[in-house]
Amino acid sequence: MADRKYLIDANLCINVLEGRSEIAAGRLAACEVGQIVTSAIVYAEVMIGAEQQGKLDRAVAFFAQIPVLAFDEAAGRVYSRLPFKRFCSMNKRQGYRSRQQRTYYQ
């Protein structure tokens, strides 16, 4: 198995699974097994949507080729220290911020 090279997100997974990006699908296919990985969080997000849409078999086959990295206690500690901003594009367009944004996040 090759060294990890790319960490893909849910949007890319969904676009490839839905056939929305031939370019992305081609780039994934050109990589060796193990060069592309994803996170357990992305896996969960994609699998929820796949199950809701009746496309679970397709998602399972997709992730059989892409290792899923564990999200363990150490990862949780690092994640808890990352800066976080809650943002909604609708809020920006309408020129206001939610109460949570005003109160908790800068």
Contacts in CASP RR format, 6 or more apart in sequence:
PFRMAT RR
TARGET T0000
AUTHOR 0000-0000-0000
METHOD contacts of the structure
MODEL  1
MADRKYLIDANLCINVLEGRSEIAAGRLAACEVGQIVTSAIVYAEVMIGA
EQQGKLDRAVAFFAQIPVLAFDEAAGRVYSRLPFKRFCSMNKRQGYRSRQ
QRTYYQ
1 32 0 8 1.000
1 33 0 8 1.000
1 34 0 8 1.000
2 31 0 8 1.000
2 32 0 8 1.000
2 33 0 8 1.000
2 34 0 8 1.000
2 35 0 8 1.000
3 34 0 8 1.000
3 35 0 8 1.000
4 34 0 8 1.000
4 35 0 8 1.000
4 37 0 8 1.000
4 67 0 8 1.000
5 31 0 8 1.000
5 35 0 8 1.000
5 36 0 8 1.000
6 31 0 8 1.000
6 35 0 8 1.000
6 36 0 8 1.000
6 37 0 8 1.000
7 37 0 8 1.000
7 38 0 8 1.000
7 39 0 8 1.000
7 69 0 8 1.000
8 28 0 8 1.000
8 36 0 8 1.000
8 37 0 8 1.000
8 38 0 8 1.000
8 42 0 8 1.000
8 66 0 8 1.000
9 38 0 8 1.000
9 42 0 8 1.000
10 42 0 8 1.000
10 45 0 8 1.000
10 46 0 8 1.000
12 21 0 8 1.000
12 24 0 8 1.000
13 38 0 8 1.000
13 42 0 8 1.000
13 46 0 8 1.000
13 62 0 8 1.000
14 20 0 8 1.000
14 46 0 8 1.000
15 21 0 8 1.000
15 24 0 8 1.000
16 24 0 8 1.000
16 25 0 8 1.000
16 28 0 8 1.000
16 62 0 8 1.000
17 46 0 8 1.000
17 50 0 8 1.000
17 55 0 8 1.000
17 58 0 8 1.000
17 59 0 8 1.000
17 62 0 8 1.000
19 25 0 8 1.000
28 36 0 8 1.000
33 65 0 8 1.000
34 66 0 8 1.000
34 67 0 8 1.000
36 66 0 8 1.000
37 66 0 8 1.000
37 67 0 8 1.000
37 68 0 8 1.000
37 69 0 8 1.000
38 63 0 8 1.000
38 66 0 8 1.000
38 67 0 8 1.000
38 68 0 8 1.000
38 69 0 8 1.000
39 68 0 8 1.000
39 69 0 8 1.000
39 71 0 8 1.000
40 68 0 8 1.000
40 69 0 8 1.000
40 70 0 8 1.000
40 71 0 8 1.000
41 71 0 8 1.000
42 68 0 8 1.000
43 63 0 8 1.000
43 68 0 8 1.000
46 59 0 8 1.000
46 63 0 8 1.000
47 56 0 8 1.000
47 59 0 8 1.000
47 63 0 8 1.000
49 55 0 8 1.000
49 59 0 8 1.000
50 56 0 8 1.000
50 58 0 8 1.000
50 59 0 8 1.000
71 79 0 8 1.000
84 105 0 8 1.000
85 101 0 8 1.000
85 105 0 8 1.000
85 106 0 8 1.000
86 98 0 8 1.000
86 100 0 8 1.000
86 101 0 8 1.000
86 104 0 8 1.000
86 105 0 8 1.000
87 101 0 8 1.000
88 98 0 8 1.000
91 97 0 8 1.000
91 98 0 8 1.000
91 101 0 8 1.000
END
